[in-house]
Amino acid sequence: MATVQPQSATTLRNAEDSLQEAIRLRQVVPVIGPDALTVATTGANGQERLAPFYRLVAEQLLQQFGVDLELLDPSPSAWDLHRATQAVMGHTGQSASRVRRSVAAAMRAVGEGARPVGALVALGQLRCFDLMILLTPDEWVARTLAAAQPGARVAQRSYTPRADTSQADQDIPPQQPGLVRLFHLLGRLEAATEFAIHEEDALEYLFRFREDGERRYKGLMSALRGSDLLFLGCSLPDWMGRGLMRLVNDERLAATERTMEYFCAAAPDARFSQFLARFSSQSTMFPWGVEEFVTQIASWQAATDGTSGATLAPRPPDLSRRASGAPSVFISYASEDDGAARRLAESLQQLGFGEVWLDKKRLIVGDDWSARIDEAIAQCDYFVPLLSRQADQRREGVFWEEWRRALARSLRMADRFIVPVGLDDAPPRASSYQRIFSGVTRPFADLHLAHAPAGQLTEDSREQMAELARQHTQGDGDG
């Protein structure tokens, strides 16, 4: 597999500034995918569960047809609903039309007992977008907009290849003050029984829209091609990402003068990431999850209009400054590396570091932090991700999200913040980690990499860490 050069922190910061200005000028159209639609449900045991809406729909569909739920193991190559419907059709021989009705029933059943949370709620509070493209057939975004902005008007349109072409209101209405336009590119449940339920459906919708778009949706196409695109919670499979980007661009993706695209990097398809790196220099893959991205946009909006903006969590207390001046550290690692992480934590304390956050439940020093992990990442002086073969082999893990959060914070810092440490016998740069040095965490490869086999710092790395702690303490944390 060909390697992709990681984007530097400077490149990411410049892209963030560009995106912020484009949003201020209302030149950005968000493309909302299923990963942005997190909801809360209450089970029969009274316990609350937070999960993506379509994960719950997919589970109900598989249970209804007696298909193993293990088919929904996390994968960036397909969406939960697509994977579930394809499994049902393959196991039962049911037609797409019949399964589509079952999907519609499952969506309504799950929706009745669910409420929006997280990024979905915050999306409804944003006033900086007057057009949104939805890749799902549900009504969640429209509902959250109506609840958060009672004075706003919402106009919904949707595409269906078999739609009656004599209808005059298929295109989006012109831009108007107080009007938010939602366009369901892959069909809409409430408008018709036609909406995409699996990958072949989605492919057909995109293929047909190539011809119908110019003829039936001139206003929409004009708006898309004159705007930057922001993909939120899409986790686009490689084939869909390429097709969708080409669909809304007049010029070739390799052309230098064209609309930019900005991506929220929640579980991106590695092949799509490589494609963007090679042929789409105008695109940026941000190391943010969708909730972080929406929260950041809300802060930009608040700075522009003087409001408080949408928030997903209370502001954490300032934990980064201590009377001693010793820097605090957050060590993030795969569970398989627990022993090495604890040995490294002890070494860092001996070298002059202060509080060390090691996992969810305990601290090495000063056991007085009650904040959550995201709060600790937001306030620590240094973030230390532990790179190893075990971590590189993991497709899923809390540490991947921690690394994305740290990278997002590093974009807003002028000084060194992330200090990767390799745990394997070979130096980390020589280890050629396939997952770690690609995708969201590609910037790690650009940083200085310390070496601590099995958690024991080499002599050179030990001296470097001691100097880092000493400089921070003497400079009162300025590094």
N, C-alpha and C positions, 0 to 999 in steps of 0.2 A: 504494500500500500504506500502510495506517495505521501511524503510528509508535507505539512502545511506550516509555514512560518507563523508564529504567534503574533498577535497584534500587541504593540507596545503600549505601556500605560499612557504615554503621551498621545498616541493615536486615539485611544479610547476617550481620554479627556477632551481632545479636540472634537470628537464626534458627539460627545455629550453636550458641549457648548453649542454645536451646530443644531442639534436636535432641540435644545431649549429655545433657541432663537426661532426656529421654524414653528414650534408650538405657539410661541408668543405671537407670531404673524398669522396664526391659524392656517398653516400650510401643511398640516400633517393629517393623514387619515389613518386611524388605527384599524387593524385587521384582528378581530377577536376570535380566538379559537377555544376549544373545549377545556383546556387547562386553566382558563381564567374563571371558569364557572364553578367555584367551590360553594357548597351548600352545607347546612347543618341539618341532621335528622336525629330523631329520638327513637331508639330501638325498643323492643318489647320489654327489655330489662330496665328501661328508664335511662340508660346511658346515652349521652349525645355523641354523635359521630360526625366528623368533618371529612368530607371527601368530594372529589370532582363529581358534578351532577351526572355526567355520562358514565362514570365508573359505577354508580349506583344503578343507573338504567341498564347497563350491560350485565351486571350481576343478576338483576331481576329477570332479564330476558333469558340468560343461561339457565337459571333455576327453573323457569317456566317450562323449558324444553328439555330439562334433565341433562344439560351439558356441564362438564367439569369446569369449576370456576378457576382452576389453575391456568386456563388459557388466557387469563387476564393479567398474568405476571407482567410487571413493568417492561415496556419496550418502546424505544423512540421511533420504531419503524411503522407503527400503525396506531390509530386511535382506538380507545376502548370500545366504542360503539361499533366501529368498522370490524374490529377483530371478533366481537361477539356475534354480530349478524352473519359474518362469513362462516363462523363455526356452527351456528344453528342451521344455516342452509346446507352446509356440508354434512352434518350429522343426521338431519331429518329429511332432507330432500324437499323441504318447503320452498315454495316460490318466493321471489323477492316481494311481490305484492302482498302476500299473506304475512310474511315476516315484518313488512313495513307497518302493517296494521298493529301487529303485536308490539313493535317498537313505540308506536304512537300511544298505545294503551299504557305501556310501561313508563313513558315520559310523563303522562298525566298522573299516574298513580304515585310515582316518586315525587313529582312536583307538589302534590297536594300536602305532603307532610314535610316539606323542606322549606328552609328559609335561607336567603343569601347571606354569605359571610365574606370576610377578607377582601380580596381584590374586586370581587363582584359588587360589593357594596360601594367600595371606593370609586369604581368606574361610574356609578350612577351620580356621584357628586362632582365629577369633572365637567366643567363648562367650556373647556378650551377646544372641544371637537364638535363640529356641526354635521359631520358625516362619519359613520362607522360602518365597516364591512363585517358582517357576521358569517362565520363558517359553520354555524350550528342552526338548527331549525326551531329552537325554543324561543320563549318570550322573556327570558331572565333579564337581559339588558334593558328592554323596554320597561319592565316592571320596576327595576331599581332606579331608572331615570325618573319615572313618574313619582316614585316615593320620595326621592331625594330632592327633586326640583319640581314642586307642584305647579309652578308657573310656566314650565317648559312644555312645548308641544312636540310630540313625537310622531313622525311619519314613517311607516314601515312599508318597504317594498321587498319583493323577493323574485328570484329567477326560477323558472321551471321550463325545461325544454319543450314541454307539451302545452304551454300556456296559450290561451286564446289571444292571438296577435291583434285582434280587433280592439282589445282594451286600450283605452287612451292613457291610463294612469300607471303604466308599468314602470316608467322612468322615475327617477327621484325628482321631487319638486325643486324649484330654484331655491338657492340659499336665502333665508330670511332670519331676521333677529328673533331669538327665542325658539327657533325650530331646530330640532335634532333629527337627522335623517338616518334611518337604519336600513341597510340593504343586506338581505339574506342571500348570499351568492349560491348556496347549495340547497335552496328551497326552504320553505317555512311551514311548520306543522299547522298553524291556525289558518293559513291561506288556502291550503289544498292538501290532498293526500300524497302529493309528490314531494319528496325530499330525499336527499342522498343518505343512504344507510350503510354503505360499504364503499370500499375503494374504487370498484368499477363504476359505481354510481357517480362518485365524485369526479372520476376521470371523464365520464360522459358529460357531466354538467360543464366542466371547464372546456371541453372540446366544442360543445354546442355554443357556449357563450362566445367563443371566438368569432362566430358568424353573427349571432344575434345581438352581441353587444353594440356594434357600430350602428345597427339598424334600429333596435328597440330601446337602447339605453344610452343615447348620445350624451345626455347630461351627466350620467354617472361616469362614463368613460372619460369625458373631458375633465371632471373633477379629480379622478384618479391619476390621470396622466399629468396633471398640473400640480400634484402634491407629493410630498414625501410619505412613504408608507411605514407604519410602525406595527410590527407583528407582536401581539401580546397573547401569550398562552396558546400558541398554535402548535408547537412541536412538529413542525411541518415535515412529513416524510420527504425523502429526496425527490421523488418524481413530482409530488404536488408542489413543493417549494419552487422547483424550476419552472413548472408550467404556469403557476400563478404569477410569478414575477414577470415572465415573458408576456403574459396576457395583458398586463396593465402598463407595459412600457412600449412607447413608440419605437425607441431605438433598441439596438442589440444591447444585451446586458454588459458586454465588454466595452461599449461606447463610453467615453469619458464625460460627455455632456448629456446627462439624463437625470431623471429623478432619483434621489437617494432612497435607499431602504434602510430601516433600522430594525434590529431584531432583539427580542427578549429571548435570552438563551436558556430556556427551560427544556432540558433533555433534547438538544438538537440532534438530528440525524448526522452522523459523522460524514457521510458522503456528500450531503448537502452543504455542510460547513466547508469541505474541501472545494466543492464547486464554486462557492461564493469567493473563497480566498483566491482562486485562480482567475475567475472571469468577471467578478463583480466588485471592482475596487471601491465603488461608491457605497457598498453595504458594510454595516458594522454589526458584529455579534457581541452584544453586551453581556457581561457576566452577572446578570441579575435574574432573580426569579420574578414572576409576574407581580407578586404583591409588592416587592421592593420597587419595581419599575413604576407601578401606578402610584405608590406613595411618593416617589421622587417627582413625578409629573405634578402631583397635587401640591407639592412644595413650590414648584416653579409657578404654578397658577396662583398660589397664595402670595408669592412675592410680587406678582404682576398686578393683582387686583386688591391687595391689602387684606384679604380674608385669611381665615385660619387654615383653609384647605382640608382635604380629606386625610385622615390618619387611620392606620391599622392597629396601632399599639400606642400606649402612653409613652411619653418621652422618658427614657431611662435615666436614672441618677448618674452623675459624673463619677465614674469609678476609676478613671485613668490617672488621677493625681493623688498621690499619697504624701504624707508629711516627709517621709524618708527620701522621696524623689526617685526611689528604685522603680524601674519600669515593670509594668504588669504584662503578662504573656497569656495568650490563649493558644493551647496546643490542640490541634485537630487531627484526628487519626482514625483509621479503620479499626474496628474492635479486635481484629486479629493481632494488632500491634500494641495492645494494651501494656504489656510488660515493658517494651522498649520505650513507650511514651512516659511511663512512670520513672524509668531510669534517667531519661533525658530531663524530666522536670526537676529531679533532685540535683542534677548537674547544673541546671540553669540557676537554681537558688544559690548554689555554692559560688557561682560566678558573679553574683551581684544583682540578679533579677529579683523582683518583689513577689507580688501575688501571681500565682500560676493557676489558671483555670484548666482542669484536666478532663473533666467530663461533666455530665448533667448533674451528678449528685454530690460531688465533693470537690473541695479545693485543697491544694497542697499547703498553702499558707493563708492565714487570716480568714478563717472559715466564717466570713460575715457577708458574703455575697448571696443575696436571695433572688437576684435578677435572673431572667431567662437567658438561654444561650445567645439569642440574637442581641440582647442588651449587652452581654459581655463582649461580643464581637464589636459592637458599636463603640465600646469604651476602652478596650484594652490598648496598650501602647504598641504591642507587637503581636502579630498573628503568625503562628508557626505550624504550617501544614506538614505532616509527616508522609513522605513519599516512600512507597514500598511496592514490591511485587504483589503483595496481598491486596493493597488498596487499588492498584492498577487493574486487578482482575475483577474487582467488584463493579457490577453494573448499577447497583443501587446501594445507597448508604447515606446516613445523616451527614457524614463528613463532606460529601459532594455539595450539599446545600450550604454548609458552613464555608466551604472554599469559595463558592459563588458570592456569598454575602461579603466575605473579606475582600474579594476582588472589586466588588462594587464600592466599598468604602475607600479602597486604595486610590480610586480615580479622583477622589476629592482631597487627597493628601499630597503635599509637596515632598515630604520626607519618606524615608524607608519605613515600611509598615509590615509587609509580608516577608517572612524569612523561611523559605522552604528548607527542610532538612531531609536528606535521604537516609533510610535505615538499612538498606541492603549492603552487602559486602562491597559491591562495585560502587564507585562514585555515582551520584544520581544522574549526572549528565551522560555518563556512559551506559546507564541502564536502559535508555531509550524506551521509557514508559509509553505504551501505545495509547492509553486513554488519558493519562494525566497530561501528556504533552500534546494533546489535540483537543478540539472542542472548546468548551468554556474555559478550561484551565490551561490553555496554551500559553498564556502570559507567564506561567511559572518557569517555563524553559528560558525565558529572557532574564530572569533574576539570578542573583548570586545564590548558588546552591551549597548549603553546608552539608557535612557528611558525619553521620553518627551511626555506624554499624551496630545494629541491635540496641540502639539507644545510647551508645558510648561515643561521645564526640572525639573525632580525631584531634591530634595536637593542633593542627592549623585551625580547624573549625572552633576548637575550644578557645584559642586566642582571639579569634574574630568575635565570638559571642561575648567574651569578657570585655573586649574593647567597645562593643555596641552598648552593653550595660553601663560601662564607665562614661562614655560620651553622653548618654541619655541623662544619667544622674548629674553630671557636671553641668550639662546644658539645661537642666530643669525640664527635661522631656522633649527638647526640640530636636534631638537626634542629630 
